């Protein structure tokens, strides 16, 4: 396989099935080879099927056919349904930090495990 080849649906562990570069148009590039191992440049998220989110679906039903359900903000719910819910009139979140419906931190909280098994496969992480 020549250097610079575009690859998609990449396995991390042999036989486990593809885990990387699986989205529509997402590709990784082969930049180096050493014996049985290879170095890949993974997609940043800014490449691939660029026009996929530009398509006008026309109506709500078209979105439902894709399996997408309506998105309801927590602020407009009742307190029994979401930690952001309740209050008189248009109330703000009312808590120090935004949370998920189950009370865990949301929006900005880093959720990647500290000692993830694939950390030793990453040569250079992108900047924050």
Steps between C-alpha positions, in 0.01 A plus 500: 500500500666829393548792741224761481227242439154597629367240746169472684335265753820422691538234769701583812508141627517219246166326457302750708350683202544852363506787751672797331408712196157344449280804433384601153803631311740471795841367396836448670830532313786252517812704579755235610551122518729300729480123486148395601400842638405818315462869587176666394387863490142491623226737377453818702126525439529783248528271198296243317136519397482879527151550357326243719361761740411752223220285357152639566282212618184707452293394798516336841388162367809468279717543808296236687561249219871536576430403863544852640263597783400856600749685721334664800701739719525417869412860594147462360431178694365454850733431795387135504627459142833688506729676750470823295119496508249700699496857628262787440488630143816475296745395766874439450665167575508580872803283572871583497574283197290343223410136555361203310148375577661265755691775681849436358710796377442601137642750247877518543565226755761262364366148494789295358640236738841586647662164424325395183644195325555687171712779661822316414398499131474882481827664393387863502170633629348811346498820710196574718 
